Amino acid sequence: MTMKKIVGIRFKPAGKVYDFEAGAFVLNLGDYVIVETSQGLGFGVVAKAPVSVERAAIDKPLKKVFRLATEKDIRQKNANADTEKSAYRFCLGCIKKLGLKMNLFSVESTFDGSKLTFFFTADGRVDFRQLVKMLVRELNVRVEMRQVGIRNQAKLCGGLARCGQQICCSTFMEKFVPVSIRMAKEQSLSLNPTKISGQCGRLMCCLTFEYDTYRELRGKLPKIGRTVETPKGRGRVVRHNALRGTVAVRLRDGEEIEVKTEDIAKPQNRKKNA
């Protein structure tokens, strides 16, 4: 049985962890490494310790750890960060000079410094051809302008969510999934936009995490508005508590009681008895 050592590498402080083949390297959490990427060599940090995995269990080819990072590599990484900051400032000035309606929020350099990618958001298409000419002339590197959505901006920039944790999209979510207001309704959450929206201004991605569970639990409860029989008499269901498996029932005299599902029964259908 052929085994491979797989290690998790992170390229940004709060970025996604990618799997790489560790080869014969002895790696520990926090080690800096140089890895093979689609953009050439990249600088990353070990975020998940190496584990042995059967070759047959790996569903796609993995790129390899090229070598352990040296002091020279770390200096190069720091130099790239300085270049990104100066390129960001220069690009902002060019955008203002050209009067372009775009929001630049990040600049990333390849490890060898041969290419800079400028990330921005905009309401529509932007003609940035003149901007690219100005950047290439000043920076003397390959330039890529990449327009992304507001959610992608949050993913790239990271930050803290209202729960106090790092926002999900910049830590472990590999792709965005559709989120709807119905998911908040199903979980009996406040429909106030300020309470169910993330940093990006869109509905929070975490609304999808427990949606299926709530649907399953609520499917076992009588629907809101249905008349049921309780130990205290007949009433109408006005509210669900899916996690506790109870419903709030308003009795005919106006009193509200909380009843477990096993303690209620649907009234007999009068049409069938007629």
Secondary structure by P-SEA (a helix, b strand, c coil): cbbbbbbbbbcccbbbbbbbbcccccccccccccccccccbbbbcccccbbbbbcccccbbbbcccccccaaaaaaaaaaaaaaaaaaaaaaaaaaaaccccccccccccccccbbbbbbcccccccaaaaaaaaaaacccbbbbbbbcaaaaaaaacccccccccccccccccccccccaaaaaaaccccccccccccccccccccccaaaaaaaaaaacccccbbbbccccbbbbccccccccbbbbbccccbbbbbccccccccccccccc
